[in-house]
Amino acid sequence: MTNPPPKTGLWIKILLLASLGLNLAVIGVLVGLAGKPARPPRNIRAQDIVAALTFALPEEQRKLMRQTLIAHRRSFEAEHRSPIAVRREFVDALSSEPFDITAFDRILARERDQFISLGNVAYETLLGIVKNMTPEERQAFAQRLSAAAQR
C-alpha cells in the first residue's frame, strides 16, 4: 500500500503566492522602465562623466554605443567564464586554506583586464561618435550635457 503524498502546508502556499506577486511586480517595473526614454539620473557624479556624456548623446548614437558595448561584452563572455562562475572562483579562492593570494590575484587581474577592455571600447566608440559630429551636432551635444548638469 502506498502512502498518499503529504499535503502542502498553508505556509508553502502563502510563500508561493508572495513569490508570484514579487515576480509580477519586478516584471511590471522592467516593462515600465523599458518604455521610458533614457535620461541621466539626477545625482550623477563628476567621476561618472562617461555616463553623463553617453546620456547627452542623441538617441541614435546612444543606441550605437549600447549595441557596441553589448556586442563586445558578449564576445568576451563567449570566450570566458560566466559571471556566476567567476563569483564562484572568487569565493573558492577566498575560502581556501591556506589562502593563496596568487590565485586570488589571477582572478582579479583577469576581471580588471575585462573591465579595461570594455572601457577602451567605450572610449573608442564615444571618440568616434564625437569625431563624426557636425559643428551643429557638437553644439547640441554640449547643450544637452550642460542641461543635464543643471538638474
N, C-alpha and C positions, 0 to 999 in steps of 0.2 A: 504494500500500500504506500503510495507516495504522499508526502505531506503537501498541503496547499501552500502556494507561495505566501510569504509573510505580507501582511497589509502594510501599505505605505502610511507612515505616520503623518499626522497633521502638520508637524513642523517641516517635513520634507516638501509637502505641497505648498506651504507658505513660502519656503525658500525658493522653490521653482518659480512661483508667481513673481516674487520680488526680483529674481534674476531676469525673467522675461521683461518685466517693467523697466528695469535698468537698461537692458539691451535695446528696447524700443526707444528709450529716452536718448541714448547715445546715437542711435541711427537718426533720430529726429534732429539732433544738434548738427551732425555731419551733413545731412541733407540741407539744413538751413544755412550752414556756412558755405556750402558749395554754390549756393545761388547768389551769394553776396559778392559785390565787386571787391577786388583786393584793395586794401588800404593799410597803411602802416599803423602799428599800434601807437597809441598816444604817448607811451612812455619809452619811446625808442632812445637808446643811449648813444652818446658820441662814438663809443667803440663799435657800435653796430652800423657804421657808416655804409658798409656794403649793402646791408638790408635796406637802409634808407634810400640809397641810390637805386636799388632794384625796384622798390615801391614807387619811386618817382618816374620810372620808365613808362612809356606808353604801353598799353595792354599787349599789343602785338610783340613788342620787344621783350616784355616781361615774360610772355609765353615762350619765346625763343630761349631766354635764359633758363627758365624752368625745365624745358624739354632737354636742353643741352646737359644740364646738371643731372637730370634723372637718367639720361642715356649713359652718361659717364659712370654714375653710381651703379647702374645695372651691369655695365660691362665689368666693372671692378668686382661686384658681388658674384658674377658668374665665375670669375677666376679665383675667388677667395671664399672664406667661410661665412656662414650666415651670422647676423648679429647675436642670435641666441647661442650659437656655437662659440662665438668669441667671448661672450659673457661667461659661458661655462669654463672656457680656458682661463679667464681671469680668476674665477672662483677657485678652480683647481690649483692654480699657481699660488694664490694667496693662502690656501688651506694646507698646502703641502708642508710636511715636517720631515726633515729640516727644510726651512724656507729657502727657495732658490731664487735669489734676486735676478740672476741672469735670465731665467725662464720668464719671469715677470717683465723684465726689460725688453725681451724679444717680442712679446705680445704687444706691449705698449708702443714700442717703436714701429711695429707694423701698422698699428692703428693710427699713429701720428703720421706716417707716410701716406696713408689713405686720405686723411684729413687735409694734408698739404696738397696732395694731388687734386682733390676736389676744389680746394681754394685756388689753385693755379688755373683750373678750367674756368672757374667763376671770373677770375681776373681777366683772362684772355677774352672770354665772351663779352664781358662788360666793356673792355677796352675796344674791342672790335665794333660793338654797337655804337659807342660814342664817336669813334673814328669815322664811321659812315654817316653820321648825322649831318644834316644841313645846318647852316648857322641859325636858321629859324627853329629847327628842331632842338638844337642845343639850348637856345634861349628858353624855349618852353620847358625843357627838361630842368633847367636851372630854376625856373619859376616854381615848378611843382616841388622840387627839392626844398626850396626856400619856404614855400607854403606849409610843407609838412613839418618843418622845424618850428613854425609858429603855433602849431596846435598844442 
